[in-house]
Amino acid sequence: MDETDIDLSLTLLQNSRVPYRALATKLNLSVNAIHKRIQVMIETGIIRGFTARPNLTIGTLNVYTYGTAMAEPLRDLPAKLSRNDSVYWVAQAGGGYIYVGAYVKGLGELSAVSDYIRKTAEMPSPTVGIIDYGGNIKAPPKEALDALDWQIIHSLSENSRKPVADVAKDLGTSTKTVRRRLDRMIKENLIELSIKWYPDVSDDIMSIFHAKLAMKARVDSAELHRKYAPHLLYQLHFSNLPDDHLIFTWTRTMKELREFKERIEKEPCFRSVSMNILYTGEIFPTWRDSLPLKMGWPENPPVRL
């Protein structure tokens, strides 16, 4: 991948229905060039799907668990962890270090999910962080969606770029109705449109930096992104671990990675910085993915839409 592929992927991660023309304008390319780049990423397995899911931020915790896993063989661990329907992502780094992302329905289930990950991975000292969105995401609860809204999400779940006319045909309703409802869900942050992104398939280097904040320091995430883009992909803060900061990065060479590390270590807001190179990452369906079918057809759900 090059810098344009990274920008394109990050945009699609945020909204996978952005029209090709809008992507072309944003990246100063032709529509044909955008289409070719997306097709190449699909053919190489970097993009493995365009997804739609309900956005249920309120009452739902996005939890990261990470540490050294002792379970053997390590290659079987992602499949074992995915048996818990809260686990949506498992990544492996050097030295048996793993990262596990999970959508937990609430604080009441946090302990059970964390214990499952710890025991399955045989992780003696896991770090469990609850992602802090900083008040930027304010999605209403699932009750804000009616049956037809859920059906629209289900229709888009495996192909979020599906034309509105095809969704209307799936559901036996009008194109105007689907467009109006979809526009509302996007505007009110009721739907999450993204992609299944596997950047580790490329020859590039994907890494996670663990940064500890200096005393009384605050991180200006926007400023860090401005300084280090496109190598800095995104950052995570944790509400229960205020001193911990994860930085996900992309570099093409070890030289670029070394230079990034040298620069980030000099940031005054961090007292220490360590790094793990990611080797593999896998994405799994969770309870969130099954909600549209259950809520859209509560009495007689279709076998297949």
Number of C-alpha atoms within 10 A of each C-alpha: 17 12 14 15 16 17 17 18 25 18 17 21 18 13 21 21 20 13 11 16 15 12 19 17 12 12 14 12 13 14 15 11 13 21 14 12 16 18 14 14 20 14 11 14 17 21 20 15 18 22 23 26 22 25 22 22 19 14 12 15 20 20 22 22 20 22 20 21 24 16 15 11 7 14 11 10 18 23 12 12 22 21 13 17 18 22 25 21 20 23 18 24 20 11 10 14 18 26 20 24 22 25 23 25 19 13 11 9 12 18 11 12 20 20 13 15 23 22 14 16 23 17 21 12 11 20 15 19 21 21 16 18 14 9 6 7 13 14 18 16 15 16 9 11 19 11 15 18 22 22 22 23 28 26 21 21 23 16 19 23 19 14 13 19 14 14 21 18 12 13 15 9 13 13 16 12 13 21 17 10 15 18 13 14 20 14 10 14 18 24 23 21 26 24 25 18 22 17 21 19 16 14 11 15 19 22 22 21 18 18 20 19 20 15 10 7 13 13 16 9 14 10 10 16 16 10 11 14 16 18 20 19 19 18 16 17 20 20 13 12 15 13 19 16 18 18 20 19 22 25 22 16 11 11 10 14 19 11 11 17 15 12 11 18 15 12 15 13 18 21 15 15 18 12 15 17 17 20 15 16 19 17 17 20 15 19 15 18 19 15 16 25 22 17 20 21 14 10 8 9 12 10 6 5 10
